[in-house]
Amino acid sequence: MHALSGAYAVDALDELERVRFERHLATCADCRAEVDSLALVAADLFTTEMTPPASLRAGVLGRLGSVAQLPPLPAQETGPDAGRPGHEADVPDVADEAPAAQAGDTASDTTDENGATVTSIDRPGRHTAPRASRWRGLVAAGTAAVLALGAFGVWRSIDGGGQQGSPSVASQVLDASDATRVEKTLPGGGTATIVRSASVGKAVLVASDLPAVPSDRTYQLWLAKGSAFTSAGLVPGAGNQTVVLEGDANTATGAGITVEPSGGSTQPTTTPLALYSF
């Protein structure tokens, strides 16, 4: 019963499961505390807006053909044999007594198919429990979306869009025999090293202890050709980062790092934190 606290917090239990768990909840202080904390987390998850990158949809759809699908669920058995030995039965395992109510709860009685009275506890602020299959599908879909976004972020920042099964662009640059490295200490602390390989034609930022910037700001990378700068992408966060600079590093004469408004700029708008000469 303890394992149902998460599903209960997001109303993902069916009616029978909910009654059983609420009966357990009335006697288990640990589960009550866990449900309260999970309900707060669930509220944040369902109200947080995220804007995925435009390439995510195409990437997910392109991989659908290689993802194994679950078999269809068996149809619920009906007819004269339903409930007999050897057949699944949907019999509630609920005691006759009503679940204990907590302060502020309201109770309502319903009658099941056998004529027995079932008491349900409703908490203020909780929505009526929808069908379990619908909520479980939403929870599964939300989890898949979060995992897809996380996997995309790791793949984009570390691999630089490399193909599965082949060395990432970052690895090719870092392991290249002609790789050159220039390290700079940033004004706010931390170091940022640009590694460039002429044979690969790319440059990579390897940052260590990169300081955090305000939520409305971001680190932006640049490739320089003479005095002209071209955006080479954004750095997805602070701390330790490995990011492949977008663009042809062979034709560039240098690189730079600036702090720009969230979303980036078409040209540098602040004094560079570091400049690198190729």
N, C-alpha and C positions, 0 to 999 in steps of 0.2 A: 504493500500500500504506500510505503514511503516514496517509491519511485514515481507515483502519479502526481506528485506535487507540481512539477513543471507543466504537465498537460492541464492540470486543474487551473493553474494561474492564467492560462490563455484560453480557458473555456473550450478545451479540446476533448473533453470527456463526454460520452453519451449520458443519457439520463440515469441509467442504472449504475454506471461507474461513478457518476457524480454523487449519487445518494450514498453509495458504499464509502466513497472517500470522505464525504462530509461526516459520516458516522465515525470514521477513524479520526478525522480532524478534531472532533470535539474532545478527544482524549489524548491528543499528541501535541504537546507544546512545540516540539522541534519542527513539525510539519507546518504548524500555523505560522511560525517565524519565517520558514523558508518560503511559504506561499506569499506572505506579505512582501518579502524582498524580491521574489521573482515577478510579482505583479508590477512592481515599479520598473524593473528592467524591461518587461514586455511592453509597458506603456511607451517607454523611450524608443524601443525598436520599431513599433508600429507607427510612430509619429515622426521619425527621422527621415528627411528627404535626401536622396542621393541622386546625383546626375552622372550616369555611367558614361564612359567615353564612347564616341560614335562607332568605333571599330569593335566594341564588345559584342553587339548584336550579331554582326556578320561572323565574328569568330565563334560564338556559341552555336549559331545555326549551322556553320560549316562542320562542326564536330558531332552533330546529332546522329549522323549516319553510323558513327563508330561507337555509340553508347548503347550498351545492352539495355533492353527494356524489361520491365517486370512483367511476369505473366498476369493474365486477368484474374481478378479475385473470383473464387468459386461462388456460384449463386447460393443464396441462403436457402436451405432445404425447407420445403413445405410439403404438406400432404399428410396422409394417415400415418406414415412411419416416422414423422418428425417427433423427436423427443424420446423415442424408444431406445433401448440399449443398442450401442453401436452407431447411434446417430447423434449429431451435435444438438444440444438443447440450449435455448436462450433462457435460462432460469435465473432470476435474480438471487444473489446470495446476500440478502438483506435481512437483518433481524427485525422482529415485529415492532420493537420499540422505535420511536422516532428519534432522529439524531438530535443531540443536545444543541441548543442555540446559544450564540454568543451575544454580548451586548450590542444592540443596534440591528440585530438580524430580524428578519420577518420569516414566518413559517407558513407554508401552504400545503394543504392535503390534496392528494389525488388518489384515484382508485385504479389499481391495475386490472389485468384481464381475469385474475382469480378472485376479484372482489376485495382484495386486501388494501388497506389504507397505507399510502406511502407519503411520508412527510419530507418536503424539500425545504432547505434553508436558503434564503436569498439575502445577499449582502448588499448594503447600499452602494451604488456606484458600479455594481457588476452588471454586465449585460446578460440577458437570457442566453443560456447555452445553445448555440446553433448545432446543426448536425455534426457529429464527430468527424465524418469523412470529409466534410467541407473544410473544417478547421485544420485537420491533419494535413490535408493537401496544401493549404495556405502556408502552414508552418514549414512543410517540406520544401515548398517552392521558395519561401523566403530564405531558408537555410542554403539552398542551392545557389540563389542569387548572391548571397554574401560570400560563399566560397568561390563563386566564379569571379566576383570583383577582386577578392583577395589574390586569387591565382593570377588574374590578369595583371595586377599591380606588381607582383613579384616577377612575372615573366617579362613585363615591359621594362622594369628598372634594371634588372640584372642581365637578362638575355638580350635586350635591345631588339627583340623581334626575331631571334634566331629560330631556325626550324627544329622541330622535335627530333631528337636522335643525332643531331650534329652539334659541334661545339658552338656555344653562343658567341655573338660578336664580341662581347666583353672579354670572354676567355681567349678568343683569337688574338685580340689586341694585346692583352696582358702577357700572353705566352709567346708573342712574336719575337723572333731573334733580333729584329731591328727596332723594337719598342724603345722609345725614349721617354724619360720621366722628369717632370719638373714639379717640385713640391713648394707650396706657399702656405704660410701661416696666416690665418684670417684675423682681421682686427678684433672680432668678438671671441676669439678662441677657436681651437680646432685647426685642422690642416686640410688642404684640398690639393690633391695631386692630379695633374693631367698626364695621361699616358697616351702616346700617339705612335701608330705604326703606319709607315708609308706603304708596306706591302699589303696591309688590310685596307688602307685608305680611311681609317676611322680613328677617333680619339675617345678616350674614356675618362670620366671623372671618378676618382677614388677619394671620397671624403671621410674623414675621421673626426668624431665629436663635433659635427656641424651644429652650430648654435641654432636654437629654434627662433623662428621669426613670427610676428603677429599673424593672426588668422587671416587677415586681409592682405597678406604679403606672401611672396614665394621667391625662392632662388631661381634665377634663370641663367642658362648657359648661352654663350655666344661664340661663333667662329668669326674671325676677322680676316679680311683681305685688304691689306693696306689700312686705310682709316675707316673702311665700311664694315659694319657689323651685321651679321645675320643670325637670327635666333637659332639655337641648337637644342632647344627643349627646356623643360622645367625639371627641377629636382623634387621628387615626391616626398618631402619631409626633411627632418633633421637627423642628427646622430650619425651613424655610419651608412654611407650611401655609395653605390656603384652604378653609374649611369653612362650609357653610350651617347655621345654627342651626335645629334642629327646633322646630316650634311657631309660633304666631302672634305675630309681633313687634309687631303693631299694638296688641294688648291688653296687652302687657308694659310695665312701667315702667322696666325696666333689664335688665342682663345681668351675668354673672360668670364667672370661670374659677377652678377649684380643681384640686388634685391628689388623686385618689381611688384606692382599690384597683382593681386590674385588673378590667375588666368594668363599672366604674362603680358609683355609689351612687344610692339613691332620693332622698336629701337630702344637701346638703354636709356633709362630716365634717371638713373642715380650713378654716383661715382662707383666704378668697379671695386669690388672687394679684393679681386686678384686679377692680374693680367699675365698671360703666358705668351712667350714668343716661340714660334716654330722655326 
